[in-house]
Amino acid sequence: MDISVVVPLYNEEESLPELYAWIERVMKAHGFSYEVIFVNDGSTDRSWQIIEELSRESDAVHGIKFRRNYGKSPALYCGFEKAQGDVVITMDADLQDSPDEIPELYRMITEDDYDLVSGWKRKRYDPLSKTIPTKIFNATARKVSGIKNLHDFNCGLKAYKKDVVKNIEVYGEMHRYIPYLAKNAGFKKIVQHQARKFGKTKFGGLNRFFNGYLDLISLWFLSAFGVKPMHFFGLLGSLMFIFGFIAVVIVGVTKLYQMHSGMPYRLVTDSPYFYLSLTAMIIGTQLFLAGFLGELISRNAPERNKYQIEKTI
């Protein structure tokens, strides 16, 4: 199979028939063998009924129905698991992304040999309250991830080699950082494609900017220390313990010097530096133990990507 199109959706009954007709038209015009996987993320409208109708009309339509709303990342994760095409393309269900871009995305993957191609909403017509945070967010993501040639990490239109989606784990709200996940998995050929955009997404909201930064910090930490948390907690804990120990020694030596010299002195326990030093040693020990425990449980969450799926087509 040439192409799998994965479409996560939430309450998109109005756009689904038009979207599939558009995808079908493009696929047939270029002679692609394909499948379209609609992942219904707990919609409360008639989205699932429409997906069932489309599946009865075409064998290329497949569907996954969640029992409740989980979010875009779980939807993509389950869609990636089901995808069989050599090239996997993701797009939003609200007609934001043009299926006319599919042939060029396919060409860039198969002929130019890119591992991942990401869309870019270059011309934005959103208010400044949305465009400015988006620019800041993308600039930060480029800096942290080291992927300098992407300008829109959150764009839903992306194309992947099949190996990419089968070797990354999208969970939580990490869909924004799939290029970063792919890079961490060893896939280096990542490029940007300028795509036309339509419609308005129903995934996320203003809180996605705050969640986005938290996810970015989490991903950076997991990338740098997820396999070896002791490298972070152990180092920080050791430094704090050593600092506290040296401070305690200084406090004790200072008192002994004052006693030996006949100078007035006070009890060690009367010095605030003594308690600060003890606190640093205790915190250092706790951080070290946290690193040790992290080593034991590192990335062992077998049910992290277990979702309640009501139906599949």
C-alpha positions as CSV (number, residue, x, y, z in Angstrom):
1,M,0.0,0.0,0.0
2,D,1.3,3.4,-0.9
3,I,-0.3,5.8,1.6
4,S,-2.1,5.7,4.9
5,V,-3.9,8.9,5.8
6,V,-4.5,9.2,9.6
7,V,-7.2,11.8,10.6
8,P,-7.8,12.5,14.3
9,L,-11.1,14.2,14.8
10,Y,-13.5,15.5,17.4
11,N,-17.0,16.7,16.5
12,E,-16.4,17.1,12.8
13,E,-19.6,15.7,11.3
14,E,-19.9,18.7,8.8
15,S,-16.5,18.3,7.2
16,L,-16.0,14.5,7.0
17,P,-17.9,13.7,3.8
18,E,-16.2,16.6,2.0
19,L,-12.8,15.7,3.4
20,Y,-13.0,12.1,2.3
21,A,-14.3,12.9,-1.1
22,W,-11.4,15.3,-1.6
23,I,-8.8,12.7,-0.4
24,E,-10.4,10.0,-2.7
25,R,-10.4,12.4,-5.7
26,V,-6.6,13.1,-5.2
27,M,-5.7,9.5,-4.6
28,K,-7.5,8.2,-7.7
29,A,-6.1,11.0,-9.9
30,H,-2.6,9.9,-9.0
31,G,-3.2,6.2,-8.9
32,F,-2.2,5.7,-5.3
33,S,-3.2,2.6,-3.3
34,Y,-4.4,4.0,0.0
35,E,-6.4,3.8,3.2
36,V,-7.9,6.5,5.4
37,I,-8.0,5.9,9.1
38,F,-10.4,8.2,11.0
39,V,-9.8,8.2,14.7
40,N,-12.9,9.5,16.5
41,D,-11.7,11.0,19.8
42,G,-14.9,10.8,21.8
43,S,-17.0,12.9,19.5
44,T,-20.5,13.8,20.8
45,D,-22.0,14.5,17.4
46,R,-22.7,12.2,14.4
47,S,-19.0,11.9,13.4
48,W,-18.9,8.1,14.0
49,Q,-22.1,7.4,12.2
50,I,-20.7,9.3,9.2
51,I,-17.4,7.3,9.3
52,E,-19.5,4.1,9.3
53,E,-21.4,5.3,6.3
54,L,-18.2,6.1,4.5
55,S,-16.8,2.7,5.3
56,R,-19.8,1.0,3.8
57,E,-19.2,3.0,0.6
58,S,-15.5,2.5,0.4
59,D,-13.1,-0.3,1.5
60,A,-10.4,2.3,1.9
61,V,-12.1,3.8,5.0
62,H,-11.2,2.5,8.4
63,G,-12.1,3.9,11.8
64,I,-11.3,3.8,15.5
65,K,-13.8,5.0,18.1
66,F,-12.6,6.0,21.6
67,R,-15.1,5.6,24.4
68,R,-14.2,9.1,25.6
69,N,-12.1,12.1,24.6
70,Y,-8.4,11.4,25.2
71,G,-6.8,14.1,23.0
72,K,-4.9,14.3,19.7
73,S,-1.8,12.4,20.7
74,P,-3.6,9.2,21.7
75,A,-5.6,9.5,18.5
76,L,-2.4,9.7,16.5
77,Y,-0.8,6.8,18.5
78,C,-3.7,4.4,17.7
79,G,-3.8,5.6,14.1
80,F,-0.1,5.0,13.7
81,E,-0.5,1.5,15.1
82,K,-3.1,0.6,12.5
83,A,-1.4,2.3,9.5
84,Q,-0.1,-0.1,6.8
85,G,1.0,2.4,4.1
86,D,4.6,2.9,3.1
87,V,4.0,6.6,3.6
88,V,1.9,7.8,6.5
89,I,0.3,11.2,6.2
90,T,-1.6,13.0,9.1
91,M,-4.0,15.8,8.6
92,D,-6.8,17.5,10.6
93,A,-10.4,16.7,9.8
94,D,-11.6,20.3,9.7
95,L,-10.3,21.1,6.2
96,Q,-7.4,23.0,7.6
97,D,-5.1,20.9,5.5
98,S,-5.5,20.5,1.8
99,P,-5.4,16.9,0.4
100,D,-4.0,18.4,-2.8
101,E,-0.6,18.5,-0.9
102,I,-0.6,14.7,-0.6
103,P,1.2,13.9,-4.0
104,E,4.0,16.4,-3.2
105,L,4.4,15.0,0.3
106,Y,4.5,11.5,-1.0
107,R,7.2,12.5,-3.6
108,M,9.4,14.1,-0.9
109,I,9.3,11.0,1.2
110,T,9.8,8.4,-1.6
111,E,12.0,10.3,-4.1
112,D,13.9,12.9,-1.9
113,D,14.2,10.2,0.8
114,Y,13.1,12.4,3.7
115,D,12.1,10.6,6.9
116,L,9.6,13.3,7.9
117,V,8.1,16.2,6.1
118,S,6.2,18.8,8.2
119,G,3.8,21.5,6.9
120,W,4.1,25.2,7.7
121,K,1.2,27.6,8.0
122,R,3.3,30.5,6.8
123,K,0.6,33.1,6.3
124,R,-1.5,33.4,9.4
125,Y,-4.7,35.3,9.7
126,D,-5.1,34.8,13.4
127,P,-5.2,37.7,15.9
128,L,-1.9,38.8,17.5
129,S,-2.9,37.2,20.8
130,K,-2.5,33.9,19.0
131,T,0.3,34.5,16.5
132,I,2.8,36.0,18.9
133,P,2.6,33.1,21.5
134,T,2.8,30.7,18.5
135,K,6.0,32.4,17.2
136,I,7.6,32.4,20.6
137,F,6.6,28.7,21.2
138,N,8.0,27.6,17.8
139,A,11.2,29.6,18.4
140,T,11.7,27.9,21.8
141,A,10.9,24.5,20.3
142,R,13.5,25.0,17.6
143,K,16.1,26.0,20.1
144,V,15.5,23.1,22.5
145,S,15.0,20.4,19.8
146,G,17.9,21.5,17.6
147,I,15.7,21.2,14.5
148,K,16.4,24.6,13.0
149,N,14.5,24.2,9.7
150,L,10.9,23.8,11.1
151,H,8.8,26.9,11.8
152,D,5.4,25.2,12.8
153,F,5.8,22.3,15.1
154,N,2.1,22.1,15.7
155,C,1.0,21.8,12.1
156,G,-1.3,18.8,11.7
157,L,-0.1,18.2,8.1
158,K,2.9,15.8,8.2
159,A,4.2,12.9,6.2
160,Y,6.3,10.1,7.5
161,K,8.1,7.0,6.4
162,K,6.3,4.0,7.8
163,D,9.4,3.1,9.9
164,V,9.2,6.5,11.7
165,V,5.7,6.1,13.0
166,K,6.4,2.5,14.0
167,N,9.4,3.5,16.1
168,I,8.1,6.5,18.1
169,E,5.7,6.6,21.0
170,V,3.3,9.6,21.0
171,Y,1.6,10.0,24.4
172,G,0.2,12.7,26.6
173,E,0.2,15.8,24.4
174,M,3.4,15.1,22.6
175,H,1.9,15.3,19.1
176,R,3.5,18.8,18.8
177,Y,6.9,17.3,19.1
178,I,6.7,14.4,16.7
179,P,9.7,15.8,14.8
180,Y,11.7,15.9,18.0
181,L,10.6,12.4,18.9
182,A,11.6,11.2,15.4
183,K,15.0,12.9,15.8
184,N,15.5,11.2,19.2
185,A,14.7,7.9,17.6
186,G,17.5,8.3,15.1
187,F,15.6,9.7,12.1
188,K,17.6,12.8,10.9
189,K,16.2,13.8,7.5
190,I,13.4,16.2,8.6
191,V,12.2,19.0,6.3
192,Q,9.5,21.6,6.1
193,H,6.8,21.9,3.4
194,Q,4.9,25.0,2.9
195,A,1.2,24.0,2.8
196,R,-2.1,25.8,2.3
197,K,-4.3,26.0,5.3
198,F,-8.1,26.3,5.7
199,G,-10.7,26.1,8.5
200,K,-10.3,26.3,12.2
201,T,-9.0,23.5,14.5
202,K,-11.2,22.1,17.3
203,F,-8.2,20.5,19.1
204,G,-6.7,22.5,22.0
205,G,-7.2,26.1,23.0
206,L,-5.3,28.8,24.8
207,N,-4.1,26.3,27.3
208,R,-2.2,24.5,24.6
209,F,0.5,27.1,24.8
210,F,1.1,26.5,28.5
211,N,0.8,22.7,28.1
212,G,3.1,23.0,25.1
213,Y,5.9,24.4,27.1
214,L,5.5,21.9,29.9
215,D,5.5,19.1,27.3
216,L,8.6,20.5,25.7
217,I,10.4,20.6,29.1
218,S,9.3,17.0,29.8
219,L,10.5,15.8,26.4
220,W,13.8,17.6,26.8
221,F,14.3,16.0,30.2
222,L,13.3,12.5,29.0
223,S,15.5,12.9,25.9
224,A,18.5,14.0,28.0
225,F,18.0,12.0,31.2
226,G,15.0,9.6,30.7
227,V,17.2,6.6,30.3
228,K,19.7,7.6,33.0
229,P,17.8,9.8,35.5
230,M,20.7,9.3,37.9
231,H,22.8,11.5,35.6
232,F,20.6,14.4,36.6
233,F,19.3,13.7,40.1
234,G,22.5,11.9,41.2
235,L,24.8,14.7,40.0
236,L,22.6,17.5,41.5
237,G,22.1,15.6,44.7
238,S,25.9,14.9,45.0
239,L,26.7,18.5,44.5
240,M,24.2,19.7,47.1
241,F,25.5,17.1,49.6
242,I,29.1,18.0,49.1
243,F,28.3,21.7,49.4
244,G,26.4,21.1,52.6
245,F,29.1,18.9,54.0
246,I,31.8,21.4,53.2
247,A,29.7,24.2,54.8
248,V,29.3,22.1,58.0
249,V,33.0,21.5,58.2
250,I,33.7,25.2,57.8
251,V,31.2,26.0,60.6
252,G,32.9,23.4,62.9
253,V,36.5,24.5,62.0
254,T,35.6,28.1,62.6
255,K,34.3,27.3,66.1
256,L,37.4,25.2,66.9
257,Y,39.7,28.1,65.7
258,Q,37.8,30.5,67.9
259,M,38.1,28.2,70.9
260,H,41.8,27.6,70.4
261,S,42.5,31.4,70.0
262,G,40.5,32.3,73.1
263,M,38.1,34.3,71.0
264,P,34.4,34.5,72.0
265,Y,32.3,31.8,70.3
266,R,28.8,30.4,70.2
267,L,27.4,27.0,69.9
268,V,27.3,25.4,66.4
269,T,23.6,25.0,66.7
270,D,23.2,28.7,67.2
271,S,24.5,29.4,63.7
272,P,21.9,29.5,60.9
273,Y,24.6,28.3,58.5
274,F,24.7,25.0,60.3
275,Y,21.0,24.3,59.6
276,L,21.3,25.5,56.0
277,S,24.2,23.1,55.6
278,L,22.2,20.2,57.1
279,T,19.2,21.0,54.9
280,A,21.5,21.0,51.8
281,M,22.9,17.6,52.8
282,I,19.4,16.1,53.4
283,I,18.0,17.5,50.1
284,G,21.1,16.2,48.3
285,T,20.6,12.7,49.8
286,Q,16.9,12.8,48.7
287,L,17.8,13.8,45.2
288,F,20.3,11.0,44.9
289,L,17.7,8.5,46.1
290,A,15.2,10.0,43.6
291,G,17.8,9.3,40.8
292,F,18.3,5.8,42.1
293,L,14.5,5.1,42.1
294,G,14.2,6.7,38.7
295,E,16.8,4.2,37.4
296,L,14.6,1.4,38.7
297,I,11.3,2.6,37.1
298,S,12.7,4.5,34.1
299,R,10.3,4.3,31.2
300,N,8.5,1.3,32.7
301,A,4.9,2.4,32.3
302,P,3.2,-0.5,30.3
303,E,-0.2,1.1,30.4
304,R,0.8,4.6,29.4
305,N,-0.7,4.2,26.0
306,K,-3.7,2.0,26.9
307,Y,-7.0,3.6,25.7
308,Q,-10.6,2.4,25.8
309,I,-11.5,1.7,22.2
310,E,-15.2,1.1,21.7
311,K,-15.3,0.1,18.0
312,T,-13.0,-0.3,15.1
313,I,-13.7,-0.6,11.4
